[in-house]
């Protein structure tokens, strides 16, 4: 729960401090500008709010790792939902309106997470999981998108070290194996999710795992 709060607060703070011109720069998400990524974060925050007030019963069907759908192909940017996000972001016109909306909805999502019972069951995407697992899954989401935010920007603080470590731990659970211990957490996340190609030397270090990356989550 605490890691969710830290990673989400750090990402929102990074967005809040962006200069206006940064919103027109590319992000680390294929086909998205920074403004498109920030619009996606607004939608994510709405999803968090909806899920936390959607109680479920029975037994969990997924946990923080199995919550994610995993593909081997990086997104092309042509998905209809991705295209919708681009159109929504463009509709804001003034980046200040977009940052205001993220702060407004994002703060509410953060408060809702702090108040939620981690053992409670919630439902989302026709799956059932505990609040604790749901919020743990989102640590990976926030951390990856924080890296996406800073891909082509300088002087923007990256994710906290504890967020990077927590996201790496979850990605290794998803992968079913550990990445090389000598790799930084950021490199594991970037290469492991297909945000950057592994160098020849890194592929040698990956060994059999080289044939399994990337783990594209969504």
URUR-V244585 format. One record per residue. N is the residue number from 0. RES is the residue in one letter. PHI is phi in radians with two decimals (NA if undefined). OMEGA is omega in whole degrees, 0 to 359 (* if undefined). BURIAL is 1 if it has 9 or more other C-alpha atoms within 8 Angstrom, else 0. Layout:
<<N | RES | PHI | OMEGA | BURIAL> <N | RES | PHI | OMEGA | BURIAL>>
This chain:
<<0 | X | NA | 181 | 1> <1 | X | -1.13 | 181 | 0> <2 | X | -1.19 | 174 | 1> <3 | X | -1.00 | 182 | 1> <4 | X | -1.06 | 182 | 1> <5 | X | -1.15 | 183 | 1> <6 | X | -1.17 | 181 | 1> <7 | X | -1.23 | 179 | 1> <8 | X | -1.11 | 180 | 1> <9 | X | -1.16 | 180 | 1> <10 | X | -1.17 | 179 | 1> <11 | X | -1.12 | 179 | 1> <12 | X | -1.13 | 179 | 0> <13 | X | -1.12 | 178 | 1> <14 | X | -1.15 | 183 | 1> <15 | X | -1.05 | 183 | 0> <16 | X | -1.62 | 182 | 0> <17 | X | -1.22 | 172 | 1> <18 | X | -1.25 | 185 | 0> <19 | X | -0.98 | 184 | 0> <20 | X | -1.17 | 181 | 0> <21 | X | -1.17 | 184 | 1> <22 | X | -1.19 | 179 | 1> <23 | X | -1.63 | 179 | 0> <24 | X | -1.47 | 177 | 1> <25 | X | -1.16 | 173 | 1> <26 | X | -1.87 | 177 | 1> <27 | X | -1.41 | 177 | 1> <28 | X | -1.64 | 183 | 1> <29 | X | -0.94 | 176 | 0> <30 | X | 1.45 | 182 | 0> <31 | X | -1.97 | 167 | 1> <32 | X | -1.42 | 178 | 1> <33 | X | -1.01 | 180 | 1> <34 | X | -1.09 | 179 | 1> <35 | X | -1.19 | 178 | 1> <36 | X | -1.10 | 180 | 1> <37 | X | -1.13 | 176 | 1> <38 | X | -1.08 | 176 | 1> <39 | X | -1.07 | 179 | 1> <40 | X | -1.14 | 175 | 1> <41 | X | -1.07 | 180 | 1> <42 | X | -1.14 | 177 | 0> <43 | X | -1.06 | 180 | 0> <44 | X | -1.08 | 176 | 1> <45 | X | -1.09 | 179 | 1> <46 | X | -1.09 | 178 | 0> <47 | X | -1.08 | 179 | 1> <48 | X | -1.05 | 181 | 1> <49 | X | -1.10 | 183 | 0> <50 | X | -1.13 | 183 | 1> <51 | X | -1.18 | 176 | 1> <52 | X | -1.96 | 176 | 0> <53 | X | -2.06 | 183 | 1> <54 | X | -1.18 | 179 | 1> <55 | X | -2.32 | 177 | 0> <56 | X | -2.26 | 181 | 0> <57 | X | 1.57 | 181 | 0> <58 | X | -1.97 | 177 | 0> <59 | X | -1.06 | 176 | 1> <60 | X | -1.75 | 178 | 0> <61 | X | -2.51 | 172 | 1> <62 | X | -2.10 | 184 | 1> <63 | X | -1.08 | 181 | 1> <64 | X | -1.47 | 183 | 1> <65 | X | -1.37 | 174 | 0> <66 | X | -1.03 | 186 | 1> <67 | X | -1.44 | 167 | 1> <68 | X | -1.47 | 185 | 0> <69 | X | -2.00 | 178 | 0> <70 | X | -2.13 | 179 | 0> <71 | X | -1.85 | 181 | 1> <72 | X | -1.88 | 176 | 0> <73 | X | -1.05 | 181 | 1> <74 | X | -1.12 | 180 | 0> <75 | X | -1.54 | 185 | 0> <76 | X | 1.52 | 183 | 1> <77 | X | -1.76 | 179 | 0> <78 | X | -1.04 | 181 | 0> <79 | X | -0.99 | 179 | 0> <80 | X | -1.19 | 176 | 0> <81 | X | -1.09 | 180 | 1> <82 | X | -1.14 | 178 | 1> <83 | X | -1.10 | 179 | 0> <84 | X | -1.04 | 179 | 1> <85 | X | -1.08 | 181 | 1> <86 | X | -1.19 | 178 | 0> <87 | X | -1.11 | 181 | 1> <88 | X | -1.10 | 180 | 1> <89 | X | -1.12 | 182 | 1> <90 | X | -1.17 | 179 | 0> <91 | X | -1.20 | 180 | 1> <92 | X | 1.05 | 179 | 0> <93 | X | -1.55 | 180 | 0> <94 | X | -0.99 | 180 | 1> <95 | X | -1.11 | 177 | 0> <96 | X | -1.18 | 180 | 1> <97 | X | -1.18 | 179 | 1> <98 | X | -1.17 | 177 | 1> <99 | X | -1.11 | 180 | 0> <100 | X | -1.12 | 178 | 1> <101 | X | -1.11 | 179 | 1> <102 | X | -1.10 | 182 | 1> <103 | X | -1.16 | 182 | 0> <104 | X | -1.28 | 181 | 1> <105 | X | -1.13 | 177 | 1> <106 | X | -1.11 | 179 | 1> <107 | X | -1.11 | 178 | 1> <108 | X | -1.10 | 178 | 1> <109 | X | -1.12 | 179 | 1> <110 | X | -1.16 | 180 | 0> <111 | X | -1.09 | 179 | 1> <112 | X | -1.15 | 180 | 1> <113 | X | -1.15 | 182 | 0> <114 | X | -1.51 | 186 | 0> <115 | X | -1.31 | 175 | 1> <116 | X | -1.45 | 183 | 0> <117 | X | -1.07 | 181 | 1> <118 | X | -1.53 | 182 | 0> <119 | X | -1.19 | 178 | 1> <120 | X | -1.70 | 176 | 1> <121 | X | -2.29 | 181 | 1> <122 | X | -2.14 | 175 | 1> <123 | X | -2.72 | 179 | 0> <124 | X | 0.91 | 178 | 0> <125 | X | 1.11 | 176 | 0> <126 | X | -2.12 | 178 | 1> <127 | X | -2.11 | 177 | 1> <128 | X | -2.72 | 178 | 1> <129 | X | -1.28 | 175 | 1> <130 | X | -1.02 | 180 | 1> <131 | X | -1.04 | 179 | 1> <132 | X | -1.19 | 179 | 1> <133 | X | -1.07 | 181 | 1> <134 | X | -1.22 | 175 | 1> <135 | X | -1.12 | 177 | 1> <136 | X | -1.04 | 182 | 1> <137 | X | -1.31 | 172 | 1> <138 | X | -1.05 | 177 | 1> <139 | X | -1.13 | 179 | 1> <140 | X | -1.03 | 182 | 0> <141 | X | -1.09 | 184 | 1> <142 | X | -1.18 | 178 | 1> <143 | X | -1.09 | 181 | 1> <144 | X | -1.27 | 173 | 1> <145 | X | -1.16 | 175 | 1> <146 | X | -1.12 | 178 | 1> <147 | X | -1.06 | 181 | 1> <148 | X | -1.06 | 187 | 1> <149 | X | -1.64 | 186 | 1> <150 | X | -0.95 | 184 | 0> <151 | X | -2.02 | 180 | 1> <152 | X | -2.04 | 176 | 1> <153 | X | -1.89 | 177 | 0> <154 | X | 1.35 | 178 | 0> <155 | X | -1.74 | 181 | 0> <156 | X | -1.09 | 179 | 0> <157 | X | -1.52 | 181 | 0> <158 | X | -1.14 | 175 | 1> <159 | X | -1.05 | 182 | 1> <160 | X | -1.05 | 181 | 0> <161 | X | -1.22 | 176 | 0> <162 | X | -1.20 | 178 | 1> <163 | X | -1.04 | 180 | 1> <164 | X | -1.14 | 179 | 1> <165 | X | -1.13 | 179 | 1> <166 | X | -1.16 | 178 | 1> <167 | X | -1.08 | 180 | 1> <168 | X | -1.01 | 180 | 0> <169 | X | -1.22 | 178 | 1> <170 | X | -1.08 | 178 | 1> <171 | X | -1.19 | 173 | 1> <172 | X | -1.14 | 179 | 1> <173 | X | -1.11 | 180 | 0> <174 | X | -1.27 | 181 | 0> <175 | X | 1.39 | 180 | 0> <176 | X | -2.84 | 180 | 0> <177 | X | -1.56 | 171 | 0> <178 | X | -1.47 | 181 | 1> <179 | X | -0.91 | 184 | 0> <180 | X | -1.11 | 181 | 0> <181 | X | -1.33 | 182 | 0> <182 | X | -1.36 | 173 | 0> <183 | X | -1.23 | 178 | 0> <184 | X | -1.06 | 180 | 1> <185 | X | -1.10 | 179 | 0> <186 | X | -1.14 | 177 | 1> <187 | X | -1.04 | 182 | 1> <188 | X | -1.21 | 182 | 1> <189 | X | -1.18 | 180 | 1> <190 | X | -1.28 | 184 | 1> <191 | X | -1.11 | 180 | 1> <192 | X | -1.83 | 175 | 1> <193 | X | 1.41 | 178 | 1> <194 | X | -1.38 | 174 | 1> <195 | X | -2.58 | 178 | 0> <196 | X | -1.32 | 176 | 0> <197 | X | -1.25 | 174 | 0> <198 | X | -1.26 | 179 | 0> <199 | X | -1.03 | 179 | 0> <200 | X | -1.13 | 179 | 0> <201 | X | -1.18 | 178 | 0> <202 | X | -1.12 | 177 | 1> <203 | X | -1.10 | 179 | 0> <204 | X | -1.17 | 180 | 0> <205 | X | -1.22 | 181 | 1> <206 | X | 1.08 | 182 | 0> <207 | X | -1.11 | 181 | 0> <208 | X | -1.18 | 180 | 0> <209 | X | -1.06 | 179 | 1> <210 | X | -1.39 | 182 | 0> <211 | X | -1.85 | 179 | 0> <212 | X | -1.35 | 4 | 1> <213 | X | -1.55 | 171 | 1> <214 | X | -1.81 | 183 | 1> <215 | X | -1.51 | 186 | 1> <216 | X | -1.75 | 179 | 0> <217 | X | -2.96 | * | 0>>
